[in-house]
């Protein structure tokens, strides 16, 4: 299987059509007539245009490389001279090279001034606080950011303008605020089998994810040496209702065993404190159920769950009914565990929002559980995915196909923005700027036969003029 890809940020939302700014009109009704300054020379204008032609969008590979844009914030909406603008810390990334001395001198001699403002949703951000929020999103890698650079002549007339897009390909990892522990329950044991088997660490298979579906590393998983006939006693490790026989003699009986999981990183205390104080997003769950105080220890950095041990034959192939069904299953927002042919959790999982080919599903005749076949001997639970058989109806997309990573390239000019669509056929709220390239690993079609390529979790570019995929 292949890993899910990570997508770069997305640019502005729709086609950028920048209207020229009209010069102020002077009337003869005033007793004083404003005197216009001399306009720039041809050489000065040529140097200015050369400067703007050097400007291009910026993609940061590391979050640590992202500028603070402090210069823009301190001069937001103000006009500055060439020396000040060229000294802004991000301008070296924007131009990529130094302007020739003669051109720099021409711009200075031409008395050009410049303003730099944030640009979002086809509009200038009037409020510096809104711009600060955009800078924060860029630094975190959650959204791209636009800057509009405008040049004015000595009379205050706009003479050039360009929108620069900044993206951050490396999303900043958030500290875990949630611990979601999953494990196989129940454990099935044969009649007359030894009670020692559940006491080995190899008999447990816990896995922990944070709020983003990222794996949280486990240092150790330790099953209790004591079995119980009561679940509460097992969790609290009491001396009541213990089961001390050496074998499981009675089919159908259920016993309980606590399993203590120690995390490698000291996370339990901080998350438990946040959860107890009611902070949003701070949770600990065990197989989807909210943890109680007995389930965790801040001091020991541990989580404890109780699994059931059911006496009787484990589920076999004969209890599963397999039905052919070709299509694609797409993982929901959390990581999806895989199970082998015996319905035991494997060491592999499927990444959130990733798509996988399937040729069949199986349903358990006893429990009704449904799983999709995604590799030779691995299955994913139906509750963790959505299924699409490739049928295209209405306005939505269908016939989803996965392929090895390709590059989608958009023709220019940079002022063009290509509309993004969602899988349900509606327009997304964002778009991609021209003269940019994006990774894609999945295609789809609509009812009219148009082909779309995915560039983020649920944002698609329609194939057409100016779009190339190789």
RAFENZI-V577223 format. One record per run of one state. SS is the DSSP state (H for helix, E for strand, - for the rest). FROM is the first residue (numbers start at 1). TO is the last residue. Records with the same first field share a line. If there is no record, write none. Layout:
# RAFENZI-V577223
SS->FROM-TO ; FROM-TO
This chain:
# RAFENZI-V577223
-->1-41 ; 55-57 ; 61-62 ; 66-69 ; 75-79 ; 87-90 ; 96-100 ; 110-112 ; 121-122 ; 125-127 ; 141-144 ; 153-157 ; 169-177 ; 183-186 ; 190-193 ; 195-196 ; 200-200 ; 204-206 ; 210-214 ; 217-217 ; 224-226 ; 229-230 ; 237-241 ; 244-246 ; 248-253 ; 264-267 ; 277-282 ; 287-288 ; 291-292 ; 298-301 ; 312-316 ; 332-335 ; 340-344 ; 351-354 ; 365-369 ; 376-377 ; 389-397 ; 411-416 ; 422-426 ; 434-436 ; 446-450 ; 457-458 ; 463-466 ; 470-470
H->42-54 ; 63-65 ; 70-74 ; 82-86 ; 91-95 ; 101-109 ; 128-140 ; 197-199 ; 201-203 ; 231-236 ; 268-276 ; 293-295 ; 317-319 ; 382-384
E->58-60 ; 80-81 ; 113-120 ; 123-124 ; 145-152 ; 158-168 ; 178-182 ; 187-189 ; 194-194 ; 207-209 ; 215-216 ; 218-223 ; 227-228 ; 242-243 ; 247-247 ; 254-263 ; 283-286 ; 289-290 ; 296-297 ; 302-311 ; 320-331 ; 336-339 ; 345-350 ; 355-364 ; 370-375 ; 378-381 ; 385-388 ; 398-410 ; 417-421 ; 427-433 ; 437-445 ; 451-456 ; 459-462 ; 467-469
